Amino acid sequence: MIKSPIAAALGAAVILLAISPQARKTVRNWAVKAAEMALDVTEQAKEAAAGLSKN
């Protein structure tokens, strides 16, 4: 028996992803966007650090 509401929500999400191709496609698109944003932030941090070290 699931005692935690978070565990129940995660279980439902896993079942939804296992059953629904549209849900998998949506999650994949979100993951790609999140990775792109993370890379952009990393690049901005590198540029900022390079700018600080030149001054």
mmCIF entry with sequence, helices, sheets and N, C-alpha, C, O atoms, coordinates in Angstrom:
data_MODEL
# 
_entry.id   MODEL 
# 
_entity.id                         1 
_entity.type                       polymer 
_entity.pdbx_number_of_molecules   1 
# 
_entity_poly.entity_id                      1 
_entity_poly.type                           'polypeptide(L)' 
_entity_poly.nstd_linkage                   no 
_entity_poly.nstd_monomer                   no 
_entity_poly.pdbx_seq_one_letter_code       MIKSPIAAALGAAVILLAISPQARKTVRNWAVKAAEMALDVTEQAKEAAAGLSKN 
_entity_poly.pdbx_seq_one_letter_code_can   MIKSPIAAALGAAVILLAISPQARKTVRNWAVKAAEMALDVTEQAKEAAAGLSKN 
_entity_poly.pdbx_strand_id                 A 
# 
loop_
_entity_poly_seq.entity_id 
_entity_poly_seq.num 
_entity_poly_seq.mon_id 
_entity_poly_seq.hetero 
1 1  MET n 
1 2  ILE n 
1 3  LYS n 
1 4  SER n 
1 5  PRO n 
1 6  ILE n 
1 7  ALA n 
1 8  ALA n 
1 9  ALA n 
1 10 LEU n 
1 11 GLY n 
1 12 ALA n 
1 13 ALA n 
1 14 VAL n 
1 15 ILE n 
1 16 LEU n 
1 17 LEU n 
1 18 ALA n 
1 19 ILE n 
1 20 SER n 
1 21 PRO n 
1 22 GLN n 
1 23 ALA n 
1 24 ARG n 
1 25 LYS n 
1 26 THR n 
1 27 VAL n 
1 28 ARG n 
1 29 ASN n 
1 30 TRP n 
1 31 ALA n 
1 32 VAL n 
1 33 LYS n 
1 34 ALA n 
1 35 ALA n 
1 36 GLU n 
1 37 MET n 
1 38 ALA n 
1 39 LEU n 
1 40 ASP n 
1 41 VAL n 
1 42 THR n 
1 43 GLU n 
1 44 GLN n 
1 45 ALA n 
1 46 LYS n 
1 47 GLU n 
1 48 ALA n 
1 49 ALA n 
1 50 ALA n 
1 51 GLY n 
1 52 LEU n 
1 53 SER n 
1 54 LYS n 
1 55 ASN n 
# 
_struct_asym.id          A 
_struct_asym.entity_id   1 
# 
loop_
_struct_conf.conf_type_id 
_struct_conf.id 
_struct_conf.pdbx_PDB_helix_id 
_struct_conf.beg_label_comp_id 
_struct_conf.beg_label_asym_id 
_struct_conf.beg_label_seq_id 
_struct_conf.pdbx_beg_PDB_ins_code 
_struct_conf.end_label_comp_id 
_struct_conf.end_label_asym_id 
_struct_conf.end_label_seq_id 
_struct_conf.pdbx_end_PDB_ins_code 
_struct_conf.beg_auth_comp_id 
_struct_conf.beg_auth_asym_id 
_struct_conf.beg_auth_seq_id 
_struct_conf.end_auth_comp_id 
_struct_conf.end_auth_asym_id 
_struct_conf.end_auth_seq_id 
_struct_conf.pdbx_PDB_helix_class 
_struct_conf.details 
_struct_conf.pdbx_PDB_helix_length 
HELX_P HELX_P1 AA1 PRO A 5  ? ILE A 19 ? PRO A 5  ILE A 19 1 ? 15 
HELX_P HELX_P2 AA2 PRO A 21 ? LYS A 54 ? PRO A 21 LYS A 54 1 ? 34 
# 
_struct_conf_type.id          HELX_P 
_struct_conf_type.criteria    ? 
_struct_conf_type.reference   ? 
# 
loop_
_atom_site.group_PDB 
_atom_site.id 
_atom_site.type_symbol 
_atom_site.label_atom_id 
_atom_site.label_alt_id 
_atom_site.label_comp_id 
_atom_site.label_asym_id 
_atom_site.label_entity_id 
_atom_site.label_seq_id 
_atom_site.pdbx_PDB_ins_code 
_atom_site.Cartn_x 
_atom_site.Cartn_y 
_atom_site.Cartn_z 
_atom_site.occupancy 
_atom_site.B_iso_or_equiv 
_atom_site.pdbx_formal_charge 
_atom_site.auth_seq_id 
_atom_site.auth_comp_id 
_atom_site.auth_asym_id 
_atom_site.auth_atom_id 
_atom_site.pdbx_PDB_model_num 
ATOM 1   N N  . MET A 1 1  ? 0.844  -1.187 0.000   1.00 0.00 ? 1  MET A N  1 
ATOM 2   C CA . MET A 1 1  ? 0.000  0.000  0.000   1.00 0.00 ? 1  MET A CA 1 
ATOM 3   C C  . MET A 1 1  ? 0.880  1.238  0.000   1.00 0.00 ? 1  MET A C  1 
ATOM 4   O O  . MET A 1 1  ? 1.854  1.316  0.748   1.00 0.00 ? 1  MET A O  1 
ATOM 5   N N  . ILE A 1 2  ? 0.535  2.202  -0.839  1.00 0.00 ? 2  ILE A N  1 
ATOM 6   C CA . ILE A 1 2  ? 1.278  3.462  -0.937  1.00 0.00 ? 2  ILE A CA 1 
ATOM 7   C C  . ILE A 1 2  ? 0.812  4.382  0.184   1.00 0.00 ? 2  ILE A C  1 
ATOM 8   O O  . ILE A 1 2  ? -0.376 4.680  0.308   1.00 0.00 ? 2  ILE A O  1 
ATOM 9   N N  . LYS A 1 3  ? 1.767  4.826  0.995   1.00 0.00 ? 3  LYS A N  1 
ATOM 10  C CA . LYS A 1 3  ? 1.426  5.675  2.134   1.00 0.00 ? 3  LYS A CA 1 
ATOM 11  C C  . LYS A 1 3  ? 1.620  7.156  1.837   1.00 0.00 ? 3  LYS A C  1 
ATOM 12  O O  . LYS A 1 3  ? 0.978  7.998  2.465   1.00 0.00 ? 3  LYS A O  1 
ATOM 13  N N  . SER A 1 4  ? 2.481  7.485  0.904   1.00 0.00 ? 4  SER A N  1 
ATOM 14  C CA . SER A 1 4  ? 2.803  8.876  0.610   1.00 0.00 ? 4  SER A CA 1 
ATOM 15  C C  . SER A 1 4  ? 2.035  9.361  -0.621  1.00 0.00 ? 4  SER A C  1 
ATOM 16  O O  . SER A 1 4  ? 1.969  8.657  -1.629  1.00 0.00 ? 4  SER A O  1 
ATOM 17  N N  . PRO A 1 5  ? 1.454  10.563 -0.541  1.00 0.00 ? 5  PRO A N  1 
ATOM 18  C CA . PRO A 1 5  ? 0.781  11.092 -1.727  1.00 0.00 ? 5  PRO A CA 1 
ATOM 19  C C  . PRO A 1 5  ? 1.774  11.390 -2.864  1.00 0.00 ? 5  PRO A C  1 
ATOM 20  O O  . PRO A 1 5  ? 1.412  11.331 -4.039  1.00 0.00 ? 5  PRO A O  1 
ATOM 21  N N  . ILE A 1 6  ? 3.005  11.704 -2.512  1.00 0.00 ? 6  ILE A N  1 
ATOM 22  C CA . ILE A 1 6  ? 4.021  11.948 -3.537  1.00 0.00 ? 6  ILE A CA 1 
ATOM 23  C C  . ILE A 1 6  ? 4.328  10.649 -4.278  1.00 0.00 ? 6  ILE A C  1 
ATOM 24  O O  . ILE A 1 6  ? 4.464  10.646 -5.501  1.00 0.00 ? 6  ILE A O  1 
ATOM 25  N N  . ALA A 1 7  ? 4.435  9.565  -3.547  1.00 0.00 ? 7  ALA A N  1 
ATOM 26  C CA . ALA A 1 7  ? 4.692  8.267  -4.175  1.00 0.00 ? 7  ALA A CA 1 
ATOM 27  C C  . ALA A 1 7  ? 3.534  7.873  -5.083  1.00 0.00 ? 7  ALA A C  1 
ATOM 28  O O  . ALA A 1 7  ? 3.751  7.298  -6.149  1.00 0.00 ? 7  ALA A O  1 
ATOM 29  N N  . ALA A 1 8  ? 2.326  8.172  -4.678  1.00 0.00 ? 8  ALA A N  1 
ATOM 30  C CA . ALA A 1 8  ? 1.158  7.864  -5.509  1.00 0.00 ? 8  ALA A CA 1 
ATOM 31  C C  . ALA A 1 8  ? 1.194  8.689  -6.794  1.00 0.00 ? 8  ALA A C  1 
ATOM 32  O O  . ALA A 1 8  ? 0.901  8.170  -7.871  1.00 0.00 ? 8  ALA A O  1 
ATOM 33  N N  . ALA A 1 9  ? 1.550  9.961  -6.687  1.00 0.00 ? 9  ALA A N  1 
ATOM 34  C CA . ALA A 1 9  ? 1.625  10.830 -7.862  1.00 0.00 ? 9  ALA A CA 1 
ATOM 35  C C  . ALA A 1 9  ? 2.727  10.354 -8.803  1.00 0.00 ? 9  ALA A C  1 
ATOM 36  O O  . ALA A 1 9  ? 2.534  10.323 -10.018 1.00 0.00 ? 9  ALA A O  1 
ATOM 37  N N  . LEU A 1 10 ? 3.880  9.984  -8.248  1.00 0.00 ? 10 LEU A N  1 
ATOM 38  C CA . LEU A 1 10 ? 4.973  9.483  -9.080  1.00 0.00 ? 10 LEU A CA 1 
ATOM 39  C C  . LEU A 1 10 ? 4.583  8.175  -9.768  1.00 0.00 ? 10 LEU A C  1 
ATOM 40  O O  . LEU A 1 10 ? 4.900  7.966  -10.939 1.00 0.00 ? 10 LEU A O  1 
ATOM 41  N N  . GLY A 1 11 ? 3.909  7.314  -9.051  1.00 0.00 ? 11 GLY A N  1 
ATOM 42  C CA . GLY A 1 11 ? 3.449  6.061  -9.636  1.00 0.00 ? 11 GLY A CA 1 
ATOM 43  C C  . GLY A 1 11 ? 2.474  6.301  -10.771 1.00 0.00 ? 11 GLY A C  1 
ATOM 44  O O  . GLY A 1 11 ? 2.552  5.645  -11.810 1.00 0.00 ? 11 GLY A O  1 
ATOM 45  N N  . ALA A 1 12 ? 1.561  7.233  -10.580 1.00 0.00 ? 12 ALA A N  1 
ATOM 46  C CA . ALA A 1 12 ? 0.596  7.562  -11.639 1.00 0.00 ? 12 ALA A CA 1 
ATOM 47  C C  . ALA A 1 12 ? 1.312  8.147  -12.853 1.00 0.00 ? 12 ALA A C  1 
ATOM 48  O O  . ALA A 1 12 ? 0.951  7.852  -13.993 1.00 0.00 ? 12 ALA A O  1 
ATOM 49  N N  . ALA A 1 13 ? 2.330  8.980  -12.610 1.00 0.00 ? 13 ALA A N  1 
ATOM 50  C CA . ALA A 1 13 ? 3.084  9.565  -13.717 1.00 0.00 ? 13 ALA A CA 1 
ATOM 51  C C  . ALA A 1 13 ? 3.826  8.488  -14.499 1.00 0.00 ? 13 ALA A C  1 
ATOM 52  O O  . ALA A 1 13 ? 3.873  8.533  -15.729 1.00 0.00 ? 13 ALA A O  1 
ATOM 53  N N  . VAL A 1 14 ? 4.401  7.529  -13.797 1.00 0.00 ? 14 VAL A N  1 
ATOM 54  C CA . VAL A 1 14 ? 5.116  6.442  -14.466 1.00 0.00 ? 14 VAL A CA 1 
ATOM 55  C C  . VAL A 1 14 ? 4.153  5.618  -15.317 1.00 0.00 ? 14 VAL A C  1 
ATOM 56  O O  . VAL A 1 14 ? 4.475  5.261  -16.451 1.00 0.00 ? 14 VAL A O  1 
ATOM 57  N N  . ILE A 1 15 ? 2.998  5.322  -14.785 1.00 0.00 ? 15 ILE A N  1 
ATOM 58  C CA . ILE A 1 15 ? 2.006  4.554  -15.542 1.00 0.00 ? 15 ILE A CA 1 
ATOM 59  C C  . ILE A 1 15 ? 1.543  5.339  -16.763 1.00 0.00 ? 15 ILE A C  1 
ATOM 60  O O  . ILE A 1 15 ? 1.396  4.776  -17.848 1.00 0.00 ? 15 ILE A O  1 
ATOM 61  N N  . LEU A 1 16 ? 1.314  6.638  -16.586 1.00 0.00 ? 16 LEU A N  1 
ATOM 62  C CA . LEU A 1 16 ? 0.895  7.478  -17.712 1.00 0.00 ? 16 LEU A CA 1 
ATOM 63  C C  . LEU A 1 16 ? 1.961  7.478  -18.804 1.00 0.00 ? 16 LEU A C  1 
ATOM 64  O O  . LEU A 1 16 ? 1.641  7.349  -19.986 1.00 0.00 ? 16 LEU A O  1 
ATOM 65  N N  . LEU A 1 17 ? 3.232  7.625  -18.409 1.00 0.00 ? 17 LEU A N  1 
ATOM 66  C CA . LEU A 1 17 ? 4.311  7.635  -19.399 1.00 0.00 ? 17 LEU A CA 1 
ATOM 67  C C  . LEU A 1 17 ? 4.463  6.284  -20.088 1.00 0.00 ? 17 LEU A C  1 
ATOM 68  O O  . LEU A 1 17 ? 4.824  6.216  -21.262 1.00 0.00 ? 17 LEU A O  1 
ATOM 69  N N  . ALA A 1 18 ? 4.186  5.215  -19.355 1.00 0.00 ? 18 ALA A N  1 
ATOM 70  C CA . ALA A 1 18 ? 4.289  3.883  -19.941 1.00 0.00 ? 18 ALA A CA 1 
ATOM 71  C C  . ALA A 1 18 ? 3.180  3.626  -20.951 1.00 0.00 ? 18 ALA A C  1 
ATOM 72  O O  . ALA A 1 18 ? 3.370  2.877  -21.910 1.00 0.00 ? 18 ALA A O  1 
ATOM 73  N N  . ILE A 1 19 ? 2.031  4.240  -20.740 1.00 0.00 ? 19 ILE A N  1 
ATOM 74  C CA . ILE A 1 19 ? 0.870  3.966  -21.588 1.00 0.00 ? 19 ILE A CA 1 
ATOM 75  C C  . ILE A 1 19 ? 0.719  4.962  -22.740 1.00 0.00 ? 19 ILE A C  1 
ATOM 76  O O  . ILE A 1 19 ? 0.326  4.577  -23.842 1.00 0.00 ? 19 ILE A O  1 
ATOM 77  N N  . SER A 1 20 ? 1.026  6.227  -22.498 1.00 0.00 ? 20 SER A N  1 
ATOM 78  C CA . SER A 1 20 ? 0.689  7.275  -23.455 1.00 0.00 ? 20 SER A CA 1 
ATOM 79  C C  . SER A 1 20 ? 1.886  7.752  -24.278 1.00 0.00 ? 20 SER A C  1 
ATOM 80  O O  . SER A 1 20 ? 2.822  8.326  -23.721 1.00 0.00 ? 20 SER A O  1 
ATOM 81  N N  . PRO A 1 21 ? 1.873  7.526  -25.579 1.00 0.00 ? 21 PRO A N  1 
ATOM 82  C CA . PRO A 1 21 ? 2.943  8.052  -26.435 1.00 0.00 ? 21 PRO A CA 1 
ATOM 83  C C  . PRO A 1 21 ? 2.968  9.585  -26.453 1.00 0.00 ? 21 PRO A C  1 
ATOM 84  O O  . PRO A 1 21 ? 4.039  10.185 -26.535 1.00 0.00 ? 21 PRO A O  1 
ATOM 85  N N  . GLN A 1 22 ? 1.804  10.213 -26.376 1.00 0.00 ? 22 GLN A N  1 
ATOM 86  C CA . GLN A 1 22 ? 1.743  11.680 -26.371 1.00 0.00 ? 22 GLN A CA 1 
ATOM 87  C C  . GLN A 1 22 ? 2.392  12.238 -25.111 1.00 0.00 ? 22 GLN A C  1 
ATOM 88  O O  . GLN A 1 22 ? 3.077  13.259 -25.168 1.00 0.00 ? 22 GLN A O  1 
ATOM 89  N N  . ALA A 1 23 ? 2.183  11.577 -23.973 1.00 0.00 ? 23 ALA A N  1 
ATOM 90  C CA . ALA A 1 23 ? 2.817  12.026 -22.725 1.00 0.00 ? 23 ALA A CA 1 
ATOM 91  C C  . ALA A 1 23 ? 4.331  11.893 -22.825 1.00 0.00 ? 23 ALA A C  1 
ATOM 92  O O  . ALA A 1 23 ? 5.057  12.776 -22.370 1.00 0.00 ? 23 ALA A O  1 
ATOM 93  N N  . ARG A 1 24 ? 4.818  10.801 -23.415 1.00 0.00 ? 24 ARG A N  1 
ATOM 94  C CA . ARG A 1 24 ? 6.262  10.623 -23.591 1.00 0.00 ? 24 ARG A CA 1 
ATOM 95  C C  . ARG A 1 24 ? 6.833  11.715 -24.494 1.00 0.00 ? 24 ARG A C  1 
ATOM 96  O O  . ARG A 1 24 ? 7.909  12.248 -24.223 1.00 0.00 ? 24 ARG A O  1 
ATOM 97  N N  . LYS A 1 25 ? 6.118  12.043 -25.556 1.00 0.00 ? 25 LYS A N  1 
ATOM 98  C CA . LYS A 1 25 ? 6.576  13.083 -26.480 1.00 0.00 ? 25 LYS A CA 1 
ATOM 99  C C  . LYS A 1 25 ? 6.646  14.439 -25.763 1.00 0.00 ? 25 LYS A C  1 
ATOM 100 O O  . LYS A 1 25 ? 7.604  15.190 -25.946 1.00 0.00 ? 25 LYS A O  1 
ATOM 101 N N  . THR A 1 26 ? 5.648  14.742 -24.964 1.00 0.00 ? 26 THR A N  1 
ATOM 102 C CA . THR A 1 26 ? 5.623  16.008 -24.232 1.00 0.00 ? 26 THR A CA 1 
ATOM 103 C C  . THR A 1 26 ? 6.767  16.081 -23.233 1.00 0.00 ? 26 THR A C  1 
ATOM 104 O O  . THR A 1 26 ? 7.453  17.099 -23.144 1.00 0.00 ? 26 THR A O  1 
ATOM 105 N N  . VAL A 1 27 ? 6.973  15.011 -22.486 1.00 0.00 ? 27 VAL A N  1 
ATOM 106 C CA . VAL A 1 27 ? 8.057  14.985 -21.506 1.00 0.00 ? 27 VAL A CA 1 
ATOM 107 C C  . VAL A 1 27 ? 9.409  15.096 -22.204 1.00 0.00 ? 27 VAL A C  1 
ATOM 108 O O  . VAL A 1 27 ? 10.309 15.774 -21.708 1.00 0.00 ? 27 VAL A O  1 
ATOM 109 N N  . ARG A 1 28 ? 9.556  14.444 -23.334 1.00 0.00 ? 28 ARG A N  1 
ATOM 110 C CA . ARG A 1 28 ? 10.808 14.526 -24.102 1.00 0.00 ? 28 ARG A CA 1 
ATOM 111 C C  . ARG A 1 28 ? 11.059 15.960 -24.558 1.00 0.00 ? 28 ARG A C  1 
ATOM 112 O O  . ARG A 1 28 ? 12.187 16.445 -24.470 1.00 0.00 ? 28 ARG A O  1 
ATOM 113 N N  . ASN A 1 29 ? 10.028 16.643 -25.042 1.00 0.00 ? 29 ASN A N  1 
ATOM 114 C CA . ASN A 1 29 ? 10.180 18.037 -25.461 1.00 0.00 ? 29 ASN A CA 1 
ATOM 115 C C  . ASN A 1 29 ? 10.572 18.927 -24.289 1.00 0.00 ? 29 ASN A C  1 
ATOM 116 O O  . ASN A 1 29 ? 11.435 19.793 -24.435 1.00 0.00 ? 29 ASN A O  1 
ATOM 117 N N  . TRP A 1 30 ? 9.953  18.726 -23.131 1.00 0.00 ? 30 TRP A N  1 
ATOM 118 C CA . TRP A 1 30 ? 10.311 19.502 -21.935 1.00 0.00 ? 30 TRP A CA 1 
ATOM 119 C C  . TRP A 1 30 ? 11.753 19.239 -21.529 1.00 0.00 ? 30 TRP A C  1 
ATOM 120 O O  . TRP A 1 30 ? 12.469 20.157 -21.128 1.00 0.00 ? 30 TRP A O  1 
ATOM 121 N N  . ALA A 1 31 ? 12.176 17.984 -21.633 1.00 0.00 ? 31 ALA A N  1 
ATOM 122 C CA . ALA A 1 31 ? 13.550 17.637 -21.256 1.00 0.00 ? 31 ALA A CA 1 
ATOM 123 C C  . ALA A 1 31 ? 14.556 18.305 -22.190 1.00 0.00 ? 31 ALA A C  1 
ATOM 124 O O  . ALA A 1 31 ? 15.604 18.773 -21.744 1.00 0.00 ? 31 ALA A O  1 
ATOM 125 N N  . VAL A 1 32 ? 14.243 18.349 -23.469 1.00 0.00 ? 32 VAL A N  1 
ATOM 126 C CA . VAL A 1 32 ? 15.132 19.007 -24.428 1.00 0.00 ? 32 VAL A CA 1 
ATOM 127 C C  . VAL A 1 32 ? 15.215 20.501 -24.136 1.00 0.00 ? 32 VAL A C  1 
ATOM 128 O O  . VAL A 1 32 ? 16.301 21.080 -24.166 1.00 0.00 ? 32 VAL A O  1 
ATOM 129 N N  . LYS A 1 33 ? 14.083 21.123 -23.854 1.00 0.00 ? 33 LYS A N  1 
ATOM 130 C CA . LYS A 1 33 ? 14.071 22.557 -23.530 1.00 0.00 ? 33 LYS A CA 1 
ATOM 131 C C  . LYS A 1 33 ? 14.838 22.832 -22.242 1.00 0.00 ? 33 LYS A C  1 
ATOM 132 O O  . LYS A 1 33 ? 15.562 23.824 -22.153 1.00 0.00 ? 33 LYS A O  1 
ATOM 133 N N  . ALA A 1 34 ? 14.687 21.970 -21.252 1.00 0.00 ? 34 ALA A N  1 
ATOM 134 C CA . ALA A 1 34 ? 15.413 22.146 -19.992 1.00 0.00 ? 34 ALA A CA 1 
ATOM 135 C C  . ALA A 1 34 ? 16.916 22.010 -20.198 1.00 0.00 ? 34 ALA A C  1 
ATOM 136 O O  . ALA A 1 34 ? 17.692 22.769 -19.619 1.00 0.00 ? 34 ALA A O  1 
ATOM 137 N N  . ALA A 1 35 ? 17.328 21.056 -21.011 1.00 0.00 ? 35 ALA A N  1 
ATOM 138 C CA . ALA A 1 35 ? 18.750 20.889 -21.297 1.00 0.00 ? 35 ALA A CA 1 
ATOM 139 C C  . ALA A 1 35 ? 19.287 22.103 -22.047 1.00 0.00 ? 35 ALA A C  1 
ATOM 140 O O  . ALA A 1 35 ? 20.394 22.563 -21.768 1.00 0.00 ? 35 ALA A O  1 
ATOM 141 N N  . GLU A 1 36 ? 18.516 22.621 -22.989 1.00 0.00 ? 36 GLU A N  1 
ATOM 142 C CA . GLU A 1 36 ? 18.935 23.806 -23.733 1.00 0.00 ? 36 GLU A CA 1 
ATOM 143 C C  . GLU A 1 36 ? 19.101 25.007 -22.796 1.00 0.00 ? 36 GLU A C  1 
ATOM 144 O O  . GLU A 1 36 ? 20.071 25.757 -22.901 1.00 0.00 ? 36 GLU A O  1 
ATOM 145 N N  . MET A 1 37 ? 18.152 25.177 -21.888 1.00 0.00 ? 37 MET A N  1 
ATOM 146 C CA . MET A 1 37 ? 18.245 26.284 -20.938 1.00 0.00 ? 37 MET A CA 1 
ATOM 147 C C  . MET A 1 37 ? 19.457 26.130 -20.029 1.00 0.00 ? 37 MET A C  1 
ATOM 148 O O  . MET A 1 37 ? 20.139 27.113 -19.737 1.00 0.00 ? 37 MET A O  1 
ATOM 149 N N  . ALA A 1 38 ? 19.732 24.911 -19.580 1.00 0.00 ? 38 ALA A N  1 
ATOM 150 C CA . ALA A 1 38 ? 20.884 24.669 -18.721 1.00 0.00 ? 38 ALA A CA 1 
ATOM 151 C C  . ALA A 1 38 ? 22.183 24.985 -19.451 1.00 0.00 ? 38 ALA A C  1 
ATOM 152 O O  . ALA A 1 38 ? 23.097 25.569 -18.867 1.00 0.00 ? 38 ALA A O  1 
ATOM 153 N N  . LEU A 1 39 ? 22.271 24.608 -20.714 1.00 0.00 ? 39 LEU A N  1 
ATOM 154 C CA . LEU A 1 39 ? 23.465 24.914 -21.502 1.00 0.00 ? 39 LEU A CA 1 
ATOM 155 C C  . LEU A 1 39 ? 23.612 26.416 -21.720 1.00 0.00 ? 39 LEU A C  1 
ATOM 156 O O  . LEU A 1 39 ? 24.726 26.939 -21.682 1.00 0.00 ? 39 LEU A O  1 
ATOM 157 N N  . ASP A 1 40 ? 22.507 27.112 -21.946 1.00 0.00 ? 40 ASP A N  1 
ATOM 158 C CA . ASP A 1 40 ? 22.551 28.566 -22.109 1.00 0.00 ? 40 ASP A CA 1 
ATOM 159 C C  . ASP A 1 40 ? 23.045 29.247 -20.839 1.00 0.00 ? 40 ASP A C  1 
ATOM 160 O O  . ASP A 1 40 ? 23.867 30.162 -20.900 1.00 0.00 ? 40 ASP A O  1 
ATOM 161 N N  . VAL A 1 41 ? 22.550 28.808 -19.700 1.00 0.00 ? 41 VAL A N  1 
ATOM 162 C CA . VAL A 1 41 ? 22.976 29.391 -18.424 1.00 0.00 ? 41 VAL A CA 1 
ATOM 163 C C  . VAL A 1 41 ? 24.459 29.122 -18.186 1.00 0.00 ? 41 VAL A C  1 
ATOM 164 O O  . VAL A 1 41 ? 25.182 29.997 -17.709 1.00 0.00 ? 41 VAL A O  1 
ATOM 165 N N  . THR A 1 42 ? 24.905 27.932 -18.512 1.00 0.00 ? 42 THR A N  1 
ATOM 166 C CA . THR A 1 42 ? 26.320 27.590 -18.362 1.00 0.00 ? 42 THR A CA 1 
ATOM 167 C C  . THR A 1 42 ? 27.183 28.477 -19.241 1.00 0.00 ? 42 THR A C  1 
ATOM 168 O O  . THR A 1 42 ? 28.222 28.973 -18.806 1.00 0.00 ? 42 THR A O  1 
ATOM 169 N N  . GLU A 1 43 ? 26.750 28.674 -20.478 1.00 0.00 ? 43 GLU A N  1 
ATOM 170 C CA . GLU A 1 43 ? 27.499 29.528 -21.402 1.00 0.00 ? 43 GLU A CA 1 
ATOM 171 C C  . GLU A 1 43 ? 27.545 30.974 -20.904 1.00 0.00 ? 43 GLU A C  1 
ATOM 172 O O  . GLU A 1 43 ? 28.586 31.626 -20.996 1.00 0.00 ? 43 GLU A O  1 
ATOM 173 N N  . GLN A 1 44 ? 26.439 31.474 -20.383 1.00 0.00 ? 44 GLN A N  1 
ATOM 174 C CA . GLN A 1 44 ? 26.405 32.828 -19.848 1.00 0.00 ? 44 GLN A CA 1 
ATOM 175 C C  . GLN A 1 44 ? 27.327 32.965 -18.647 1.00 0.00 ? 44 GLN A C  1 
ATOM 176 O O  . GLN A 1 44 ? 27.997 33.987 -18.493 1.00 0.00 ? 44 GLN A O  1 
ATOM 177 N N  . ALA A 1 45 ? 27.369 31.955 -17.802 1.00 0.00 ? 45 ALA A N  1 
ATOM 178 C CA . ALA A 1 45 ? 28.257 31.994 -16.638 1.00 0.00 ? 45 ALA A CA 1 
ATOM 179 C C  . ALA A 1 45 ? 29.717 31.993 -17.064 1.00 0.00 ? 45 ALA A C  1 
ATOM 180 O O  . ALA A 1 45 ? 30.537 32.703 -16.482 1.00 0.00 ? 45 ALA A O  1 
ATOM 181 N N  . LYS A 1 46 ? 30.044 31.198 -18.076 1.00 0.00 ? 46 LYS A N  1 
ATOM 182 C CA . LYS A 1 46 ? 31.428 31.170 -18.582 1.00 0.00 ? 46 LYS A CA 1 
ATOM 183 C C  . LYS A 1 46 ? 31.815 32.528 -19.151 1.00 0.00 ? 46 LYS A C  1 
ATOM 184 O O  . LYS A 1 46 ? 32.915 33.021 -18.897 1.00 0.00 ? 46 LYS A O  1 
ATOM 185 N N  . GLU A 1 47 ? 30.910 33.137 -19.924 1.00 0.00 ? 47 GLU A N  1 
ATOM 186 C CA . GLU A 1 47 ? 31.198 34.442 -20.504 1.00 0.00 ? 47 GLU A CA 1 
ATOM 187 C C  . GLU A 1 47 ? 31.357 35.498 -19.417 1.00 0.00 ? 47 GLU A C  1 
ATOM 188 O O  . GLU A 1 47 ? 32.237 36.354 -19.510 1.00 0.00 ? 47 GLU A O  1 
ATOM 189 N N  . ALA A 1 48 ? 30.521 35.445 -18.397 1.00 0.00 ? 48 ALA A N  1 
ATOM 190 C CA . ALA A 1 48 ? 30.631 36.406 -17.299 1.00 0.00 ? 48 ALA A CA 1 
ATOM 191 C C  . ALA A 1 48 ? 31.941 36.235 -16.547 1.00 0.00 ? 48 ALA A C  1 
ATOM 192 O O  . ALA A 1 48 ? 32.588 37.216 -16.183 1.00 0.00 ? 48 ALA A O  1 
ATOM 193 N N  . ALA A 1 49 ? 32.327 34.992 -16.316 1.00 0.00 ? 49 ALA A N  1 
ATOM 194 C CA . ALA A 1 49 ? 33.585 34.727 -15.611 1.00 0.00 ? 49 ALA A CA 1 
ATOM 195 C C  . ALA A 1 49 ? 34.763 35.172 -16.458 1.00 0.00 ? 49 ALA A C  1 
ATOM 196 O O  . ALA A 1 49 ? 35.736 35.698 -15.919 1.00 0.00 ? 49 ALA A O  1 
ATOM 197 N N  . ALA A 1 50 ? 34.704 34.979 -17.753 1.00 0.00 ? 50 ALA A N  1 
ATOM 198 C CA . ALA A 1 50 ? 35.786 35.418 -18.634 1.00 0.00 ? 50 ALA A CA 1 
ATOM 199 C C  . ALA A 1 50 ? 35.886 36.930 -18.642 1.00 0.00 ? 50 ALA A C  1 
ATOM 200 O O  . ALA A 1 50 ? 36.984 37.484 -18.674 1.00 0.00 ? 50 ALA A O  1 
ATOM 201 N N  . GLY A 1 51 ? 34.746 37.597 -18.615 1.00 0.00 ? 51 GLY A N  1 
ATOM 202 C CA . GLY A 1 51 ? 34.722 39.065 -18.583 1.00 0.00 ? 51 GLY A CA 1 
ATOM 203 C C  . GLY A 1 51 ? 35.306 39.607 -17.290 1.00 0.00 ? 51 GLY A C  1 
ATOM 204 O O  . GLY A 1 51 ? 35.979 40.638 -17.303 1.00 0.00 ? 51 GLY A O  1 
ATOM 205 N N  . LEU A 1 52 ? 35.061 38.928 -16.171 1.00 0.00 ? 52 LEU A N  1 
ATOM 206 C CA . LEU A 1 52 ? 35.588 39.368 -14.882 1.00 0.00 ? 52 LEU A CA 1 
ATOM 207 C C  . LEU A 1 52 ? 37.092 39.161 -14.807 1.00 0.00 ? 52 LEU A C  1 
ATOM 208 O O  . LEU A 1 52 ? 37.804 39.972 -14.213 1.00 0.00 ? 52 LEU A O  1 
ATOM 209 N N  . SER A 1 53 ? 37.572 38.098 -15.397 1.00 0.00 ? 53 SER A N  1 
ATOM 210 C CA . SER A 1 53 ? 39.011 37.808 -15.301 1.00 0.00 ? 53 SER A CA 1 
ATOM 211 C C  . SER A 1 53 ? 39.835 38.734 -16.198 1.00 0.00 ? 53 SER A C  1 
ATOM 212 O O  . SER A 1 53 ? 41.026 38.923 -15.947 1.00 0.00 ? 53 SER A O  1 
ATOM 213 N N  . LYS A 1 54 ? 39.225 39.318 -17.244 1.00 0.00 ? 54 LYS A N  1 
ATOM 214 C CA . LYS A 1 54 ? 39.937 40.241 -18.127 1.00 0.00 ? 54 LYS A CA 1 
ATOM 215 C C  . LYS A 1 54 ? 40.110 41.611 -17.486 1.00 0.00 ? 54 LYS A C  1 
ATOM 216 O O  . LYS A 1 54 ? 41.043 42.341 -17.820 1.00 0.00 ? 54 LYS A O  1 
ATOM 217 N N  . ASN A 1 55 ? 39.222 41.962 -16.574 1.00 0.00 ? 55 ASN A N  1 
ATOM 218 C CA . ASN A 1 55 ? 39.267 43.307 -15.957 1.00 0.00 ? 55 ASN A CA 1 
ATOM 219 C C  . ASN A 1 55 ? 40.199 43.355 -14.821 1.00 0.00 ? 55 ASN A C  1 
ATOM 220 O O  . ASN A 1 55 ? 40.355 44.403 -14.194 1.00 0.00 ? 55 ASN A O  1 
# 
